[in-house]
Amino acid sequence: MARYQVTLTMRPPSWIERLWYRSLGIRPPLACCAPKHREAWVRLLPQAWTRIHERYARTNGFFWLPCVLCSRPYGGHQSGGRIPDPEYGPGSGRSIGICPRCTRRGRHIELGDEDCPTI
């Protein structure tokens, strides 16, 4: 059996990342992983510029899939809000990402302590 180890360096979000979360209407996280420098700027482009977002996602290895709520395609670099995974339900600790447009419309759920499973 192979074992893998992943190390993530967490840091406070930069001002451009805080601006991204504020534009979505979400509280910025206390810590996050360092994104590529371009990623922070590309996320701020208007959602309607889908060709640029799609090209960026495919070029940099992010997913390009339809949103589960509105079926509008978005990239992994644009993920903002989350909803509980419909297959497992609330309280399972599993969630799926939704597009920035649905997040801005308030269709996301900010997970609280009671939504996370206890070990």
C-alpha positions, 0 to 999 in steps of 0.5 A: 500500500502506497502512502502519500504525504501532502503539506499545505502551507497556510497563510492569511489571505492577501488583499486581492483574495479578500476582495474576491470573497467580499465580491461574492458576499462571503466572509474571507477565511482566516487562512488559505493556501497560496494561489498562483499570482495570476489566479487571484487576478483572473478570478476578478474578471467578469463572469460573463467573460467565459472564454477567458475563464475557460481557457485559463481553467483548461490551461492551468489544470482546473476543472470546467464544469456546469454549476449544479444549481444553475447549469452555467459552466464555471472553472475551478479557479472561480469556486466561491460558495459551497452547499452540502453534498446532496448525496450525503446530506447536511452534517456529513462534512461533505460539500460541493462548490457552486459558481460565483453567480449562485454564490452572489445570489445567496444560494450558498451555505456557510458551514458552521461547527455543527455541520462538520462531523466529529471524530 
